[in-house]
Amino acid sequence: MLTAILAWLSSRFGRTVATWAAAVATAMAIYWRIYESGRSAERAAEAQRDAETITKRTTIDEAVDRMPNADVRNQLRKWVRNDG
């Protein structure tokens, strides 16, 4: 069986098929590396955005905690519609 495969690969058609298969495999490997690199970069950017959001939320929470209750209520009234 191995001899038949080697004989086929040593033929002109077999070498052509093997060459094209190697070219396609190389192109796919390059594409996959680029794809994974992009995914990795996007994950890093998302983690950075999440960290910035957490920092901003913490800063706002601390500012609200330092405010007197009356000021918090006055700020919240700006966001709530008074229909009655």
DSSP file (Angstrom, degrees, kcal/mol; ACC not computed):
  #  RESIDUE AA STRUCTURE BP1 BP2  ACC     N-H-->O    O-->H-N    N-H-->O    O-->H-N    TCO  KAPPA ALPHA  PHI   PSI    X-CA   Y-CA   Z-CA
    1    1 A M     >        0   0    0      0, 0.0     4,-2.0     0, 0.0     5,-0.2   0.000 360.0 360.0 360.0 -47.5    0.0    0.0    0.0
    2    2 A L  H  >  +     0   0    0      1,-0.2     4,-2.6     2,-0.2     5,-0.2   0.864 360.0  55.0 -63.0 -36.0    2.8    2.4    0.9
    3    3 A T  H  > S+     0   0    0      1,-0.2     4,-2.5     2,-0.2    -1,-0.2   0.896 106.5  50.9 -64.7 -39.2    4.6    1.5   -2.2
    4    4 A A  H  > S+     0   0    0      2,-0.2     4,-2.3     1,-0.2    -2,-0.2   0.892 110.9  48.4 -65.8 -39.8    1.5    2.4   -4.3
    5    5 A I  H  X S+     0   0    0     -4,-2.0     4,-2.6     2,-0.2    -2,-0.2   0.929 113.0  47.4 -66.1 -45.0    1.2    5.8   -2.6
    6    6 A L  H  X S+     0   0    0     -4,-2.6     4,-1.5     1,-0.2    -2,-0.2   0.889 112.0  50.4 -64.0 -38.6    4.9    6.5   -3.1
    7    7 A A  H  X S+     0   0    0     -4,-2.5     4,-0.6     2,-0.2    -1,-0.2   0.909 111.6  48.0 -65.3 -41.1    4.6    5.5   -6.8
    8    8 A W  H >< S+     0   0    0     -4,-2.3     3,-0.9     1,-0.2     6,-0.5   0.910 111.5  50.0 -65.9 -41.3    1.6    7.7   -7.3
    9    9 A L  H 3< S+     0   0    0     -4,-2.6    -1,-0.2     1,-0.2    -2,-0.2   0.772 106.5  56.1 -68.3 -24.6    3.3   10.7   -5.6
   10   10 A S  H 3< S+     0   0    0     -4,-1.5    -1,-0.2    -5,-0.2    -2,-0.2   0.608  90.8  92.7 -83.3 -10.1    6.4   10.2   -7.8
   11   11 A S  S <X S-     0   0    0     -3,-0.9     4,-2.3    -4,-0.6     5,-0.2  -0.363  91.7-110.6 -75.5 164.5    4.2   10.4  -11.0
   12   12 A R  H  > S+     0   0    0      1,-0.2     4,-1.9     2,-0.2     5,-0.1   0.911 119.1  46.8 -63.1 -43.8    3.8   13.8  -12.6
   13   13 A F  H  > S+     0   0    0      2,-0.2     4,-2.6     1,-0.2    -1,-0.2   0.902 111.5  51.8 -64.8 -42.3    0.2   14.1  -11.7
   14   14 A G  H  > S+     0   0    0     -6,-0.5     4,-2.6     1,-0.2    -2,-0.2   0.893 109.3  49.4 -63.1 -40.9    0.9   13.0   -8.1
   15   15 A R  H  X S+     0   0    0     -4,-2.3     4,-2.4    -7,-0.2    -1,-0.2   0.895 111.2  50.2 -65.4 -39.2    3.6   15.7   -7.7
   16   16 A T  H  X S+     0   0    0     -4,-1.9     4,-2.5     2,-0.2     5,-0.2   0.933 112.5  46.1 -64.1 -45.8    1.3   18.3   -9.0
   17   17 A V  H  X S+     0   0    0     -4,-2.6     4,-2.6     1,-0.2    -2,-0.2   0.919 113.6  49.3 -63.1 -43.2   -1.5   17.3   -6.6
   18   18 A A  H  X S+     0   0    0     -4,-2.6     4,-2.2     2,-0.2    -1,-0.2   0.887 110.8  50.5 -64.4 -38.6    1.0   17.2   -3.7
   19   19 A T  H  X S+     0   0    0     -4,-2.4     4,-2.2     2,-0.2    -2,-0.2   0.938 113.1  44.7 -65.0 -46.9    2.4   20.6   -4.6
   20   20 A W  H  X S+     0   0    0     -4,-2.5     4,-2.7     1,-0.2     5,-0.2   0.888 112.0  52.9 -65.0 -38.4   -1.1   22.2   -4.8
   21   21 A A  H  X S+     0   0    0     -4,-2.6     4,-2.5    -5,-0.2    -1,-0.2   0.908 110.2  47.9 -63.3 -40.8   -2.1   20.5   -1.6
   22   22 A A  H  X S+     0   0    0     -4,-2.2     4,-2.3     2,-0.2    -2,-0.2   0.898 111.9  50.2 -66.1 -39.8    1.0   21.9    0.2
   23   23 A A  H  X S+     0   0    0     -4,-2.2     4,-2.4     2,-0.2    -2,-0.2   0.921 112.6  46.2 -64.3 -43.9    0.2   25.4   -1.2
   24   24 A V  H  X S+     0   0    0     -4,-2.7     4,-2.6     2,-0.2    -2,-0.2   0.912 112.4  50.6 -65.5 -42.3   -3.4   25.2    0.0
   25   25 A A  H  X S+     0   0    0     -4,-2.5     4,-2.2    -5,-0.2    -2,-0.2   0.898 111.5  48.5 -62.9 -40.3   -2.3   23.9    3.4
   26   26 A T  H  X S+     0   0    0     -4,-2.3     4,-2.4     2,-0.2    -2,-0.2   0.920 111.4  49.3 -65.4 -43.8    0.2   26.7    3.7
   27   27 A A  H  X S+     0   0    0     -4,-2.4     4,-2.6     1,-0.2    -2,-0.2   0.904 111.6  49.3 -62.2 -41.4   -2.4   29.3    2.7
   28   28 A M  H  X S+     0   0    0     -4,-2.6     4,-2.6     2,-0.2    -1,-0.2   0.893 110.0  51.1 -65.5 -39.4   -4.9   28.0    5.2
   29   29 A A  H  X S+     0   0    0     -4,-2.2     4,-2.1     2,-0.2    -2,-0.2   0.912 111.8  47.1 -64.5 -41.6   -2.3   28.0    8.0
   30   30 A I  H  X S+     0   0    0     -4,-2.4     4,-2.1     2,-0.2    -2,-0.2   0.930 112.7  49.3 -64.7 -45.4   -1.4   31.6    7.2
   31   31 A Y  H  X S+     0   0    0     -4,-2.6     4,-2.6     1,-0.2    -2,-0.2   0.920 110.3  50.9 -58.9 -44.5   -5.1   32.6    7.1
   32   32 A W  H  X S+     0   0    0     -4,-2.6     4,-2.8     1,-0.2     5,-0.2   0.887 108.7  51.3 -63.1 -40.4   -5.7   30.8   10.5
   33   33 A R  H  X S+     0   0    0     -4,-2.1     4,-2.1     2,-0.2    -1,-0.2   0.914 112.3  46.2 -63.2 -42.8   -2.8   32.6   12.1
   34   34 A I  H  X S+     0   0    0     -4,-2.1     4,-2.2     2,-0.2    -2,-0.2   0.917 113.1  50.2 -65.2 -43.1   -4.1   36.0   10.9
   35   35 A Y  H  X S+     0   0    0     -4,-2.6     4,-2.2     1,-0.2    -2,-0.2   0.934 112.8  45.3 -60.7 -48.7   -7.7   35.1   12.0
   36   36 A E  H  X S+     0   0    0     -4,-2.8     4,-2.5     1,-0.2    -1,-0.2   0.861 110.4  54.8 -65.8 -35.6   -6.5   34.0   15.5
   37   37 A S  H  X S+     0   0    0     -4,-2.1     4,-2.3    -5,-0.2    -1,-0.2   0.911 109.0  48.1 -63.6 -41.7   -4.3   37.1   15.8
   38   38 A G  H  X S+     0   0    0     -4,-2.2     4,-2.3     2,-0.2    -2,-0.2   0.904 111.4  49.7 -64.0 -42.8   -7.4   39.3   15.1
   39   39 A R  H  X S+     0   0    0     -4,-2.2     4,-2.4     2,-0.2    -2,-0.2   0.915 111.2  49.7 -62.1 -42.8   -9.5   37.5   17.6
   40   40 A S  H  X S+     0   0    0     -4,-2.5     4,-2.2     1,-0.2    -2,-0.2   0.906 110.5  49.6 -63.7 -42.2   -6.8   37.8   20.2
   41   41 A A  H  X S+     0   0    0     -4,-2.3     4,-2.3     1,-0.2    -1,-0.2   0.897 111.1  49.7 -64.3 -40.0   -6.5   41.6   19.5
   42   42 A E  H  X S+     0   0    0     -4,-2.3     4,-2.5     2,-0.2    -2,-0.2   0.891 109.2  51.6 -67.3 -39.0  -10.2   42.0   19.8
   43   43 A R  H  X S+     0   0    0     -4,-2.4     4,-2.4     2,-0.2    -1,-0.2   0.914 110.6  48.9 -61.8 -42.2  -10.3   40.1   23.1
   44   44 A A  H  X S+     0   0    0     -4,-2.2     4,-2.1     2,-0.2    -2,-0.2   0.907 111.8  48.7 -64.1 -41.7   -7.6   42.4   24.5
   45   45 A A  H  X S+     0   0    0     -4,-2.3     4,-2.4     2,-0.2    -2,-0.2   0.898 111.4  50.2 -65.0 -39.7   -9.4   45.5   23.3
   46   46 A E  H  X S+     0   0    0     -4,-2.5     4,-2.5     2,-0.2    -2,-0.2   0.905 109.5  50.5 -65.4 -41.0  -12.6   44.2   24.9
   47   47 A A  H  X S+     0   0    0     -4,-2.4     4,-2.3     2,-0.2    -1,-0.2   0.890 110.3  50.8 -62.8 -39.0  -10.9   43.5   28.2
   48   48 A Q  H  X S+     0   0    0     -4,-2.1     4,-2.3     2,-0.2    -2,-0.2   0.921 110.7  48.1 -64.0 -44.5   -9.4   47.1   28.1
   49   49 A R  H  X S+     0   0    0     -4,-2.4     4,-2.4     1,-0.2    -2,-0.2   0.905 111.3  51.0 -63.1 -40.7  -12.9   48.6   27.5
   50   50 A D  H  X S+     0   0    0     -4,-2.5     4,-2.5     2,-0.2    -2,-0.2   0.913 109.6  49.9 -62.4 -42.5  -14.3   46.5   30.4
   51   51 A A  H  X S+     0   0    0     -4,-2.3     4,-2.2     1,-0.2    -2,-0.2   0.906 111.5  48.4 -63.8 -41.3  -11.6   47.7   32.7
   52   52 A E  H  X S+     0   0    0     -4,-2.3     4,-2.4     2,-0.2    -1,-0.2   0.895 111.4  50.5 -64.6 -39.6  -12.2   51.3   31.8
   53   53 A T  H  X S+     0   0    0     -4,-2.4     4,-2.7     2,-0.2    -2,-0.2   0.907 110.1  49.3 -64.8 -42.5  -16.0   50.8   32.3
   54   54 A I  H  X S+     0   0    0     -4,-2.5     4,-2.4     2,-0.2    -2,-0.2   0.908 111.4  49.6 -63.8 -42.1  -15.4   49.3   35.7
   55   55 A T  H  X S+     0   0    0     -4,-2.2     4,-2.2     2,-0.2    -2,-0.2   0.922 112.5  47.1 -62.7 -44.1  -13.1   52.1   36.7
   56   56 A K  H  X S+     0   0    0     -4,-2.4     4,-2.4     2,-0.2    -2,-0.2   0.912 112.4  49.7 -63.9 -42.9  -15.7   54.7   35.5
   57   57 A R  H  X S+     0   0    0     -4,-2.7     4,-2.7     1,-0.2    -2,-0.2   0.905 110.7  49.8 -63.6 -41.1  -18.5   52.9   37.4
   58   58 A T  H  X S+     0   0    0     -4,-2.4     4,-2.4     2,-0.2    -1,-0.2   0.908 110.3  50.6 -63.8 -42.4  -16.5   52.7   40.6
   59   59 A T  H  X S+     0   0    0     -4,-2.2     4,-2.0     2,-0.2    -2,-0.2   0.918 112.7  45.9 -61.7 -44.3  -15.7   56.5   40.3
   60   60 A I  H  X S+     0   0    0     -4,-2.4     4,-2.5     2,-0.2     5,-0.2   0.913 111.7  51.7 -66.2 -42.7  -19.3   57.4   39.8
   61   61 A D  H  X S+     0   0    0     -4,-2.7     4,-2.4     1,-0.2    -2,-0.2   0.905 110.6  48.5 -60.8 -41.7  -20.4   55.1   42.7
   62   62 A E  H  X S+     0   0    0     -4,-2.4     4,-1.4     2,-0.2    -1,-0.2   0.892 111.0  50.3 -66.3 -38.6  -17.9   56.6   45.0
   63   63 A A  H  X S+     0   0    0     -4,-2.0     4,-0.7     1,-0.2    -2,-0.2   0.908 112.1  47.3 -65.7 -40.9  -19.1   60.1   44.0
   64   64 A V  H >< S+     0   0    0     -4,-2.5     3,-0.8     1,-0.2    -2,-0.2   0.888 108.3  55.5 -67.8 -38.7  -22.7   59.2   44.6
   65   65 A D  H 3< S+     0   0    0     -4,-2.4    -1,-0.2     1,-0.2    -2,-0.2   0.823 106.9  50.9 -63.4 -30.2  -21.9   57.7   48.0
   66   66 A R  H 3< S+     0   0    0     -4,-1.4    -1,-0.2    -5,-0.1    -2,-0.2   0.663  93.7  93.8 -80.7 -16.2  -20.3   60.9   49.1
   67   67 A M  S << S-     0   0    0     -3,-0.8     2,-0.0    -4,-0.7    -3,-0.0  -0.477  84.4-108.6 -77.2 145.8  -23.4   63.0   48.1
   68   68 A P     >  -     0   0    0      0, 0.0     4,-1.9     0, 0.0     3,-0.3  -0.360  31.0-111.8 -66.2 155.6  -26.0   63.8   50.7
   69   69 A N  H  > S+     0   0    0      1,-0.2     4,-2.4     2,-0.2     5,-0.2   0.863 116.1  56.2 -58.8 -38.4  -29.3   61.9   50.2
   70   70 A A  H  > S+     0   0    0      1,-0.2     4,-2.2     2,-0.2    -1,-0.2   0.899 107.5  48.6 -63.4 -40.4  -31.2   65.1   49.3
   71   71 A D  H  > S+     0   0    0     -3,-0.3     4,-2.2     2,-0.2    -1,-0.2   0.879 109.9  52.0 -67.4 -36.7  -28.8   65.8   46.4
   72   72 A V  H  X S+     0   0    0     -4,-1.9     4,-2.5     2,-0.2    -2,-0.2   0.929 110.1  48.9 -63.9 -44.2  -29.1   62.2   45.2
   73   73 A R  H  X S+     0   0    0     -4,-2.4     4,-2.0     1,-0.2    -2,-0.2   0.906 110.2  51.2 -62.1 -41.3  -32.9   62.6   45.1
   74   74 A N  H  X S+     0   0    0     -4,-2.2     4,-0.7     1,-0.2    -1,-0.2   0.903 111.2  47.8 -63.7 -40.4  -32.6   65.9   43.2
   75   75 A Q  H >< S+     0   0    0     -4,-2.2     3,-0.8     1,-0.2     4,-0.4   0.908 111.2  50.7 -65.7 -41.2  -30.4   64.3   40.6
   76   76 A L  H >X S+     0   0    0     -4,-2.5     3,-1.4     1,-0.2     4,-0.8   0.827  99.6  64.6 -67.7 -31.2  -32.7   61.3   40.2
   77   77 A R  H 3< S+     0   0    0     -4,-2.0     3,-0.4     1,-0.3    -1,-0.2   0.793  93.3  62.9 -62.2 -27.0  -35.7   63.6   39.8
   78   78 A K  T << S+     0   0    0     -3,-0.8    -1,-0.3    -4,-0.7    -2,-0.2   0.756 107.3  43.5 -66.9 -23.2  -34.1   64.8   36.5
   79   79 A W  T <4 S+     0   0    0     -3,-1.4     2,-0.5    -4,-0.4    -1,-0.2   0.566 102.3  75.2-100.4 -10.8  -34.3   61.3   35.1
   80   80 A V  S  < S-     0   0    0     -4,-0.8     2,-0.3    -3,-0.4    -1,-0.0  -0.884  76.8-131.0-109.7 132.9  -37.8   60.4   36.3
   81   81 A R        -     0   0    0     -2,-0.5     2,-0.8     1,-0.0    -3,-0.1  -0.612  12.3-146.5 -81.1 136.7  -40.9   61.7   34.5
   82   82 A N        +     0   0    0     -2,-0.3    -1,-0.0     1,-0.2    -2,-0.0  -0.850  29.3 161.8-107.0  97.8  -43.6   63.2   36.8
   83   83 A D              0   0    0     -2,-0.8    -1,-0.2     1,-0.2    -2,-0.0   0.634 360.0 360.0 -88.6 -15.6  -47.0   62.5   35.2
   84   84 A G              0   0    0      0, 0.0    -1,-0.2     0, 0.0    -2,-0.1   0.466 360.0 360.0-108.4 360.0  -49.0   63.1   38.3
